[in-house]
């Protein structure tokens, strides 16, 4: 659904958005309402309160829900299949043992974070996190200290790469909107992302994970205990688990685990396939390769993230099943993986619904008009506008593209250099990263995968995203001063 003409001014829309968030938190935290039900209910009430025509309310709800499911469901489904296969056959343990042997137990969170920075170059946040989950869980299970000690650095690494570094869509769209140099954005984005991760994620995650020790969730990977997880008790999350269909094994006790090279190949396969898509797409846009070249279209097809993950599932089945399980048992293993994530997918989709309603209400247009003449330096203006849009409607990509479009005329009028435009892209990305909360589908993805209730997610993931965004902005501001 397209954005409607705002019925109310920016002030009223902000009050409606704030009231909606407060109501949602009250329903989930205080009344213990299931998060999926609460999100759908509050989305409906918000759509009506914001002045969306009654006849258009169903479209406003379904557009945000289906759009989020379309981007998340396949990635999460195929990702947890790969993860369950690696965990069941002992492959995740092999990779974890190798990482720890190289880096040591003390530096395990650092090792996982660095690996995620590398893998996060071409892979989107949600896909990368899902693929890494079995490794995170295995390391956490072996060394203890709670899931956040290893999960937060990894998730933060994927988040900063997704926000700052091309070929991810947000920074690419922002650079294009302001006529920036995407190649320069890439060259500067990598060191900025790595430095911001160390400053805003690595050290902050150590503090947060020590203060909030969350037991390893059992709903997605690991031994299903048939009981309710902590999150179900706290805020109505996913509950009962059970054994996989067909009595599928949950661990490999007698067969030899796969070799490290096999596990690494399976994990690198989607990285390589997605990179093919990125490289070929860049060459086509640059005019080096013809748009109708059959081989280019084939590479771009297999490099689409859902297709790449589907191919990875098939390859993992072929390589890991030899001498370990039959195809019938494989079906049970995959069923065992898919069952517990239904709640995760639905809640994430409902989070997208809530954000979609806020966008459809016209709050973005109203805010950008109200914030366009703030009389502050353009770098700070970029950060503030992106932050307000991020908080108001949830989507980091929408905040990035909207803010960049708003600033494009001012950028042209001031005749900024390519370096300055690149730093503006980072400032916008920083604002679009901070304060992830209940209207952000990524918030729910992290909450459910790491077994956190809403209150704890706000105290950990929201804080981490905020310190990450502030670190990116601080680095952009320092470089702005250095470049004159």
ZAMARGU-4260 file (C-alpha; in steps of 0.2 Angstrom, whole numbers, plus 5000, padded with zeros to 4 digits):
<rodrens>
0) 5000/5000/5000 | 5007/5017/4996 | 5008/5031/5009 | 4992/5041/5011 | 4991/5060/5013
5) 4993/5063/5031 | 4976/5067/5040 | 4985/5075/5055 | 5001/5086/5057 | 5017/5079/5062
10) 5014/5082/5081 | 4998/5072/5081 | 5006/5058/5071 | 5020/5057/5083 | 5008/5056/5098
15) 4999/5042/5090 | 5015/5033/5086 | 5021/5035/5104 | 5004/5030/5111 | 5004/5014/5100
20) 5022/5009/5106 | 5017/5012/5124 | 5001/5002/5122 | 5011/4988/5114 | 5023/4987/5128
25) 5009/4987/5141 | 5000/4973/5133 | 5016/4962/5131 | 5025/4966/5147 | 5012/4969/5159
30) 4997/4959/5153 | 5008/4945/5146 | 4998/4945/5130 | 5006/4935/5116 | 5017/4946/5105
35) 5009/4941/5089 | 4991/4945/5095 | 4997/4961/5103 | 5006/4967/5087 | 4991/4964/5076
40) 4979/4972/5088 | 4990/4988/5090 | 4993/4989/5071 | 4974/4989/5068 | 4971/5002/5082
45) 4985/5013/5075 | 4979/5012/5057 | 4961/5018/5062 | 4968/5032/5074 | 4980/5038/5061
50) 4966/5042/5049 | 4969/5028/5036 | 4952/5026/5027 | 4943/5011/5034 | 4942/5002/5017
55) 4961/5003/5016 | 4965/4997/5033 | 4966/4978/5028 | 4978/4983/5014 | 4989/4993/5026
60) 4990/4979/5038 | 4993/4965/5025 | 5006/4975/5015 | 5018/4977/5030 | 5015/4959/5035
65) 5017/4951/5018 | 5032/4962/5014 | 5041/4957/5029 | 5037/4938/5028 | 5042/4939/5009
70) 5059/4944/5014 | 5061/4934/5031 | 5052/4918/5030 | 5062/4909/5016 | 5078/4915/5023
75) 5074/4910/5041 | 5067/4893/5035 | 5082/4888/5024 | 5094/4895/5036 | 5088/4885/5051
80) 5088/4869/5040 | 5106/4872/5037 | 5109/4875/5055 | 5100/4860/5061 | 5109/4849/5049
85) 5126/4856/5055 | 5121/4854/5073 | 5114/4837/5071 | 5129/4830/5062 | 5141/4838/5074
90) 5147/4851/5061 | 5144/4866/5071 | 5154/4858/5085 | 5168/4855/5073 | 5168/4873/5067
95) 5167/4880/5085 | 5181/4869/5091 | 5192/4875/5077 | 5188/4893/5080 | 5192/4891/5099
100) 5208/4882/5095 | 5214/4897/5085 | 5208/4911/5096 | 5206/4903/5113 | 5191/4902/5125
105) 5194/4920/5131 | 5192/4927/5114 | 5178/4917/5107 | 5166/4932/5106 | 5179/4941/5097
110) 5182/4927/5085 | 5163/4925/5081 | 5161/4944/5078 | 5176/4945/5066 | 5169/4930/5057
115) 5152/4939/5056 | 5160/4955/5049 | 5168/4944/5035 | 5152/4935/5031 | 5142/4950/5033
120) 5150/4958/5018 | 5137/4952/5005 | 5124/4943/5016 | 5110/4953/5024 | 5108/4954/5042
125) 5094/4941/5045 | 5101/4928/5033 | 5119/4930/5041 | 5112/4929/5058 | 5102/4913/5055
130) 5116/4904/5047 | 5128/4908/5061 | 5115/4903/5075 | 5121/4885/5077 | 5139/4891/5079
135) 5134/4904/5092 | 5123/4891/5101 | 5137/4878/5101 | 5150/4889/5108 | 5139/4896/5121
140) 5134/4878/5126 | 5152/4873/5128 | 5159/4888/5137 | 5144/4895/5146 | 5141/4913/5151
145) 5124/4914/5142 | 5119/4916/5124 | 5121/4935/5124 | 5140/4934/5127 | 5142/4926/5109
150) 5126/4932/5101 | 5127/4951/5103 | 5144/4953/5095 | 5139/4942/5081 | 5122/4951/5078
155) 5130/4968/5080 | 5143/4963/5066 | 5130/4959/5054 | 5120/4974/5058 | 5134/4987/5055
160) 5139/4979/5039 | 5121/4979/5033 | 5119/4997/5038 | 5135/5005/5032 | 5144/4994/5018
165) 5138/4992/5000 | 5132/4981/4992 | 5118/4982/5005 | 5103/4991/4999 | 5102/5005/5012
170) 5120/5013/5009 | 5118/5010/4991 | 5102/5019/4989 | 5107/5033/5000 | 5123/5036/4990
175) 5114/5035/4974 | 5100/5048/4980 | 5114/5060/4984 | 5124/5057/4969 | 5138/5049/4979
180) 5152/5037/4973 | 5147/5020/4978 | 5164/5013/4976 | 5171/5026/4988 | 5157/5022/5000
185) 5163/5004/5000 | 5181/5008/5002 | 5178/5020/5017 | 5163/5009/5024 | 5173/4994/5028
190) 5186/5002/5040 | 5172/5013/5047 | 5161/4998/5050 | 5175/4988/5058 | 5180/5002/5069
195) 5162/5006/5074 | 5160/4987/5079 | 5174/4988/5091 | 5169/5004/5099 | 5150/5002/5099
200) 5147/4983/5099 | 5162/4973/5105 | 5165/4981/5122 | 5147/4986/5125 | 5142/4968/5122
205) 5154/4962/5135 | 5146/4973/5148 | 5128/4969/5143 | 5131/4950/5142 | 5139/4950/5159
210) 5124/4960/5167 | 5110/4950/5158 | 5114/4932/5157 | 5101/4923/5146 | 5101/4904/5146
215) 5103/4896/5129 | 5086/4894/5121 | 5081/4877/5116 | 5067/4881/5104 | 5077/4882/5088
220) 5093/4872/5091 | 5098/4861/5104 | 5089/4848/5115 | 5070/4851/5115 | 5065/4848/5133
225) 5046/4848/5130 | 5043/4862/5141 | 5040/4881/5139 | 5055/4892/5137 | 5059/4907/5147
230) 5052/4919/5134 | 5035/4911/5134 | 5033/4914/5153 | 5039/4932/5151 | 5029/4939/5137
235) 5019/4925/5128 | 5032/4919/5116 | 5035/4903/5108 | 5031/4888/5119 | 5030/4870/5119
240) 5043/4860/5109 | 5045/4842/5105 | 5054/4829/5096 | 5056/4830/5077 | 5044/4822/5065
245) 5048/4804/5062 | 5059/4803/5078 | 5073/4812/5070 | 5090/4812/5079 | 5095/4828/5088
250) 5113/4823/5090 | 5126/4812/5082 | 5133/4800/5095 | 5141/4786/5084 | 5145/4793/5067
255) 5161/4804/5064 | 5157/4822/5063 | 5160/4831/5046 | 5177/4838/5043 | 5181/4856/5046
260) 5183/4859/5027 | 5166/4852/5023 | 5158/4863/5036 | 5167/4878/5030 | 5162/4874/5012
265) 5144/4873/5017 | 5145/4890/5026 | 5155/4899/5012 | 5143/4892/4998 | 5129/4905/5001
270) 5142/4919/5003 | 5150/4914/4986 | 5133/4913/4977 | 5127/4929/4984 | 5143/4938/4980
275) 5141/4932/4962 | 5124/4941/4961 | 5132/4957/4968 | 5147/4957/4956 | 5137/4953/4941
280) 5124/4966/4945 | 5137/4979/4948 | 5145/4975/4931 | 5128/4976/4922 | 5124/4993/4930
285) 5141/4999/4925 | 5138/4994/4907 | 5152/4981/4907 | 5140/4966/4904 | 5125/4967/4893
290) 5108/4966/4903 | 5102/4952/4892 | 5117/4941/4894 | 5110/4923/4898 | 5125/4918/4909
295) 5124/4935/4919 | 5105/4932/4922 | 5109/4914/4928 | 5122/4920/4940 | 5111/4933/4947
300) 5097/4920/4949 | 5107/4908/4959 | 5114/4923/4969 | 5097/4929/4975 | 5098/4925/4994
305) 5083/4913/4995 | 5089/4903/4980 | 5107/4903/4987 | 5101/4896/5003 | 5090/4883/4995
310) 5105/4877/4985 | 5115/4877/5001 | 5102/4866/5010 | 5103/4853/4995 | 5122/4853/4996
315) 5122/4851/5015 | 5110/4836/5013 | 5120/4828/5000 | 5137/4831/5009 | 5131/4828/5027
320) 5119/4813/5025 | 5133/4801/5019 | 5133/4786/5032 | 5124/4797/5045 | 5105/4797/5041
325) 5093/4792/5027 | 5082/4804/5017 | 5068/4799/5028 | 5077/4804/5044 | 5083/4820/5035
330) 5064/4825/5033 | 5062/4822/5052 | 5078/4833/5055 | 5071/4847/5044 | 5054/4846/5052
335) 5062/4847/5069 | 5070/4863/5063 | 5055/4871/5055 | 5042/4868/5069 | 5049/4880/5082
340) 5052/4895/5071 | 5034/4897/5066 | 5031/4909/5080 | 5047/4918/5076 | 5042/4921/5058
345) 5024/4926/5063 | 5030/4938/5076 | 5043/4946/5065 | 5030/4948/5051 | 5018/4956/5064
350) 5032/4968/5068 | 5034/4972/5050 | 5015/4975/5050 | 5016/4988/5064 | 5030/4997/5055
355) 5021/4997/5039 | 5005/5004/5046 | 5016/5019/5053 | 5023/5022/5036 | 5006/5021/5027
360) 4999/5034/5039 | 5010/5047/5031 | 5021/5050/5047 | 5037/5049/5036 | 5031/5063/5025
365) 5025/5074/5039 | 5041/5072/5049 | 5053/5076/5035 | 5043/5092/5030 | 5044/5097/5049
370) 5062/5093/5050 | 5069/5100/5034 | 5073/5117/5040 | 5082/5113/5057 | 5096/5126/5054
375) 5110/5114/5060 | 5125/5107/5051 | 5121/5095/5037 | 5130/5081/5045 | 5120/5082/5061
380) 5104/5086/5052 | 5107/5069/5042 | 5109/5060/5059 | 5094/5068/5067 | 5081/5066/5053
385) 5086/5048/5051 | 5085/5044/5069 | 5068/5052/5071 | 5062/5042/5056 | 5069/5026/5062
390) 5061/5028/5079 | 5044/5033/5072 | 5042/5019/5059 | 5055/5006/5062 | 5062/5002/5045
395) 5081/5007/5044 | 5080/5006/5025 | 5066/5018/5024 | 5074/5030/5036 | 5090/5029/5025
400) 5082/5032/5008 | 5070/5045/5015 | 5083/5055/5023 | 5095/5054/5008 | 5081/5060/4997
405) 5077/5074/5008 | 5095/5080/5009 | 5099/5077/4990 | 5094/5095/4985 | 5105/5103/4999
410) 5120/5092/4994 | 5119/5098/4976 | 5117/5116/4981 | 5132/5115/4993 | 5143/5106/4980
415) 5150/5093/4992 | 5164/5082/4987 | 5162/5063/4985 | 5171/5061/5002 | 5159/5072/5011
420) 5144/5064/5003 | 5151/5047/5008 | 5152/5053/5026 | 5134/5060/5025 | 5129/5042/5020
425) 5137/5036/5036 | 5128/5049/5046 | 5112/5044/5039 | 5116/5025/5042 | 5120/5029/5060
430) 5103/5038/5063 | 5094/5023/5054 | 5103/5011/5066 | 5100/5018/5083 | 5085/5014/5095
435) 5079/4998/5087 | 5062/4994/5096 | 5046/4986/5094 | 5041/4993/5077 | 5057/4985/5069
440) 5055/4967/5063 | 5074/4965/5067 | 5070/4968/5085 | 5058/4953/5085 | 5070/4942/5076
445) 5084/4945/5089 | 5072/4944/5103 | 5065/4927/5098 | 5081/4919/5092 | 5090/4923/5108
450) 5076/4919/5119 | 5074/4936/5127 | 5058/4944/5133 | 5054/4962/5127 | 5060/4971/5142
455) 5077/4962/5141 | 5078/4965/5122 | 5076/4984/5125 | 5089/4984/5138 | 5102/4974/5127
460) 5098/4974/5108 | 5091/4992/5108 | 5106/4998/5118 | 5118/4989/5107 | 5111/4996/5091
465) 5111/5014/5099 | 5129/5013/5104 | 5133/5006/5087 | 5124/5020/5078 | 5133/5033/5089
470) 5150/5025/5085 | 5147/5026/5067 | 5141/5044/5068 | 5156/5049/5079 | 5168/5042/5066
475) 5159/5051/5052 | 5160/5067/5062 | 5179/5065/5065 | 5182/5061/5047 | 5172/5076/5042
480) 5183/5088/5052 | 5199/5080/5046 | 5194/5081/5028 | 5190/5100/5030
</rodrens>
